[in-house]
Amino acid sequence: MKNSKTGWIFLGLCLFLGMSSLGYLLGDAAIRFKEYERTVTVKGLSEREYKTDIVIWPIQFTAASNDLAEMYRSIDRSTEKIRAFIKSAGIPDAEISFSSPAITDKLAQQYGDQSRAEFRYTASQIVTVYSGDIDTVRTLMGKLSELGKQGIVFSGGNYQAQTEYIFSRLNEVKPGMIEEATRAAREVAEKFAADSESRLGKIRSASQGQFSISERDKNNPHIKKVRVVSTVAYYLSD
């Protein structure tokens, strides 16, 4: 009986010591895990300027006449003058396109008093330049008044006549910009770790923001600002 009682005491002591050790180990693991979960989340920016590589330049002009046939001849003459003007700068025919003329017969319009209209017919047409020679096209833009002196009436300000600059090399610059943004994020994280007397650990998570492309300023739409922000979370340790 005495031996049995002693055995139960010994068994209970072993269980107590085992549970205590297990509790200590679990507690220590929890503390260590909690310490390991300390993180800092930072953002890194990469922003660069690039010159565009494609320009789409629509040249819209108008004509008016009371004689429909004469108006068409006027459109053809103006179109040829514009084409010759563009080609004189070395722009090939393959980069020049022409829209069909849009004709308005004011007499046939259902609404409005057209009795005082000076011309019955009005027309507009667009000559479009699609080129990768940005500098040459921009030089031509500055000389467009030379055609105006030849009697061509240009119109603009609407959506169809807006010049468009395209930056098509985004895939080429993406890797370098992502690397730059990630490096900038790490520099911020290292500074935070040093200030908090911690050590910077491995990356817990990272996400890349969307690339954005915008004009550098209104006066230089052919220069684009490309921007991306990377968000990175790092582990911290003492």
C-alpha positions as CSV (number, residue, x, y, z in Angstrom):
1,M,0.0,0.0,0.0
2,K,2.9,2.3,0.9
3,N,4.7,1.5,-2.3
4,S,1.5,2.2,-4.3
5,K,1.1,5.6,-2.7
6,T,4.7,6.5,-3.3
7,G,4.3,5.5,-7.0
8,W,1.3,7.8,-7.4
9,I,3.2,10.7,-5.8
10,F,6.1,10.1,-8.1
11,L,3.8,9.9,-11.1
12,G,2.1,13.2,-10.1
13,L,5.5,14.9,-9.6
14,C,6.6,13.8,-13.0
15,L,3.4,15.1,-14.6
16,F,3.8,18.4,-12.7
17,L,7.3,18.8,-13.9
18,G,6.3,17.8,-17.4
19,M,3.4,20.2,-17.6
20,S,5.6,23.0,-16.1
21,S,8.3,22.4,-18.7
22,L,5.8,22.2,-21.5
23,G,4.2,25.4,-20.3
24,Y,7.6,27.1,-20.2
25,L,8.5,25.9,-23.6
26,L,5.2,27.0,-25.1
27,G,5.4,30.4,-23.4
28,D,8.9,30.9,-24.6
29,A,7.9,29.9,-28.1
30,A,4.9,32.3,-28.0
31,I,7.2,35.1,-26.8
32,R,9.7,34.3,-29.5
33,F,7.0,34.1,-32.1
34,K,5.5,37.4,-31.0
35,E,8.9,39.0,-31.2
36,Y,9.4,37.5,-34.7
37,E,6.1,39.1,-35.8
38,R,7.3,42.6,-35.2
39,T,7.2,44.3,-38.6
40,V,7.6,47.6,-40.3
41,T,5.8,48.5,-43.5
42,V,7.4,51.1,-45.8
43,K,6.9,52.5,-49.2
44,G,9.5,53.2,-51.9
45,L,9.0,55.6,-54.8
46,S,10.6,55.5,-58.2
47,E,9.9,58.4,-60.5
48,R,11.6,59.1,-63.8
49,E,11.1,61.3,-66.9
50,Y,11.1,59.9,-70.4
51,K,10.7,61.4,-73.8
52,T,7.8,59.9,-75.7
53,D,8.4,57.9,-78.8
54,I,5.2,58.3,-80.8
55,V,3.2,61.4,-81.7
56,I,-0.2,61.5,-83.3
57,W,-0.8,65.0,-84.8
58,P,-4.2,65.7,-86.3
59,I,-4.3,68.8,-88.5
60,Q,-7.9,69.9,-89.0
61,F,-8.9,72.5,-91.5
62,T,-12.1,73.9,-92.8
63,A,-13.5,75.3,-96.1
64,A,-16.7,77.1,-97.1
65,S,-18.4,77.8,-100.4
66,N,-21.7,78.2,-102.1
67,D,-20.6,75.9,-104.9
68,L,-20.2,72.3,-103.7
69,A,-17.9,71.2,-106.5
70,E,-15.6,74.2,-105.9
71,M,-15.5,73.4,-102.2
72,Y,-14.3,69.9,-102.9
73,R,-11.6,71.3,-105.1
74,S,-10.6,73.7,-102.4
75,I,-10.4,70.8,-99.9
76,D,-8.2,68.8,-102.3
77,R,-5.9,71.8,-102.9
78,S,-5.5,72.4,-99.1
79,T,-4.9,68.7,-98.5
80,E,-2.2,68.5,-101.1
81,K,-0.5,71.7,-99.6
82,I,-0.5,70.1,-96.1
83,R,0.8,66.8,-97.4
84,A,3.7,68.6,-99.3
85,F,4.4,70.7,-96.2
86,I,4.7,67.6,-94.0
87,K,6.8,65.6,-96.6
88,S,9.2,68.5,-97.0
89,A,10.4,67.8,-93.4
90,G,11.2,64.2,-94.3
91,I,8.0,62.6,-93.0
92,P,7.2,59.7,-95.3
93,D,3.7,59.1,-96.9
94,A,3.2,56.0,-94.8
95,E,3.0,58.2,-91.7
96,I,0.4,60.6,-93.2
97,S,-3.3,59.7,-93.4
98,F,-6.5,61.6,-94.5
99,S,-10.0,61.5,-93.2
100,S,-13.1,61.8,-95.4
101,P,-14.3,65.5,-95.5
102,A,-17.4,66.2,-93.3
103,I,-19.8,68.4,-95.3
104,T,-22.5,70.5,-93.9
105,D,-25.3,71.9,-96.1
106,K,-26.8,74.8,-94.0
107,L,-29.8,75.1,-96.3
108,A,-30.7,71.5,-95.6
109,Q,-30.5,71.9,-91.9
110,Q,-33.9,71.4,-90.2
111,Y,-33.5,74.0,-87.5
112,G,-32.2,77.5,-87.4
113,D,-32.5,80.5,-89.6
114,Q,-29.9,80.1,-92.3
115,S,-31.1,83.0,-94.5
116,R,-28.1,85.2,-93.5
117,A,-25.4,82.5,-93.8
118,E,-22.7,83.7,-96.1
119,F,-21.9,80.2,-97.4
120,R,-24.3,77.4,-97.9
121,Y,-21.6,74.6,-97.7
122,T,-19.0,74.2,-95.0
123,A,-16.5,71.3,-94.7
124,S,-13.8,70.1,-92.4
125,Q,-11.1,67.5,-92.9
126,I,-8.3,66.1,-90.8
127,V,-4.8,65.2,-92.0
128,T,-3.1,63.0,-89.4
129,V,0.6,62.5,-88.8
130,Y,1.6,59.3,-86.9
131,S,5.3,59.4,-86.4
132,G,8.2,58.4,-84.1
133,D,10.2,61.5,-85.1
134,I,9.0,63.7,-82.2
135,D,11.4,66.5,-82.8
136,T,10.6,66.9,-86.5
137,V,6.9,66.9,-85.9
138,R,7.1,69.5,-83.1
139,T,9.2,71.7,-85.4
140,L,6.5,71.4,-88.1
141,M,3.9,72.4,-85.5
142,G,5.7,75.7,-85.0
143,K,5.7,76.4,-88.7
144,L,2.0,75.7,-89.4
145,S,1.4,79.4,-89.8
146,E,3.2,79.2,-93.1
147,L,0.2,77.2,-94.5
148,G,-2.2,79.7,-92.9
149,K,-0.6,82.4,-95.1
150,Q,-1.5,80.3,-98.1
151,G,-5.2,80.6,-97.3
152,I,-5.8,77.4,-95.3
153,V,-8.1,77.9,-92.3
154,F,-7.2,75.6,-89.4
155,S,-9.5,74.7,-86.6
156,G,-8.7,73.1,-83.2
157,G,-9.8,72.9,-79.7
158,N,-12.0,69.9,-80.1
159,Y,-11.3,66.3,-79.1
160,Q,-10.5,65.2,-82.7
161,A,-7.9,67.8,-83.1
162,Q,-5.9,67.1,-80.0
163,T,-2.3,66.1,-80.4
164,E,-1.4,62.9,-78.5
165,Y,2.0,61.8,-77.3
166,I,2.6,58.1,-76.5
167,F,5.2,56.5,-74.3
168,S,5.3,52.8,-75.5
169,R,8.5,51.6,-73.8
170,L,7.0,51.0,-70.3
171,N,7.9,47.3,-70.3
172,E,11.5,48.2,-70.9
173,V,11.8,50.5,-67.9
174,K,9.7,48.5,-65.5
175,P,12.4,46.2,-64.1
176,G,14.8,49.1,-63.3
177,M,12.1,51.2,-61.7
178,I,10.8,48.4,-59.6
179,E,14.3,47.7,-58.3
180,E,14.8,51.4,-57.6
181,A,11.5,51.6,-55.6
182,T,12.3,48.4,-53.6
183,R,15.8,49.8,-52.8
184,A,14.3,53.1,-51.6
185,A,11.8,51.2,-49.4
186,R,14.6,49.2,-47.8
187,E,16.6,52.4,-47.1
188,V,13.5,53.8,-45.2
189,A,13.1,50.5,-43.3
190,E,16.8,50.4,-42.3
191,K,16.5,54.0,-41.0
192,F,13.5,53.0,-39.0
193,A,15.2,49.9,-37.6
194,A,18.2,51.9,-36.6
195,D,16.1,54.6,-34.9
196,S,14.2,52.0,-33.0
197,E,17.4,50.1,-32.0
198,S,16.2,47.0,-34.0
199,R,17.6,44.9,-36.7
200,L,16.0,44.6,-40.1
201,G,15.0,41.1,-41.0
202,K,13.6,39.4,-44.1
203,I,10.7,40.6,-46.2
204,R,7.4,39.5,-44.9
205,S,5.3,40.7,-47.8
206,A,5.7,43.1,-50.8
207,S,3.3,44.6,-53.3
208,Q,3.9,46.7,-56.4
209,G,1.7,49.6,-57.1
210,Q,0.4,50.4,-60.6
211,F,2.6,52.4,-62.9
212,S,1.3,55.8,-63.8
213,I,2.2,57.9,-66.8
214,S,1.5,61.7,-66.9
215,E,2.7,64.8,-68.6
216,R,5.6,66.5,-66.9
217,D,3.9,69.8,-67.5
218,K,1.4,71.4,-69.9
219,N,4.1,73.1,-72.0
220,N,6.0,69.9,-72.6
221,P,3.4,67.1,-73.2
222,H,6.1,65.1,-75.1
223,I,7.9,64.5,-71.9
224,K,6.2,62.0,-69.6
225,K,6.6,61.4,-65.9
226,V,6.6,57.7,-65.1
227,R,5.9,56.7,-61.4
228,V,5.5,53.6,-59.3
229,V,5.3,52.9,-55.6
230,S,6.3,49.6,-53.9
231,T,5.0,48.6,-50.5
232,V,7.3,46.3,-48.5
233,A,6.8,44.8,-45.0
234,Y,10.0,43.7,-43.1
235,Y,10.4,41.7,-40.0
236,L,12.2,43.4,-37.1
237,S,14.3,41.8,-34.3
238,D,16.3,43.1,-31.3
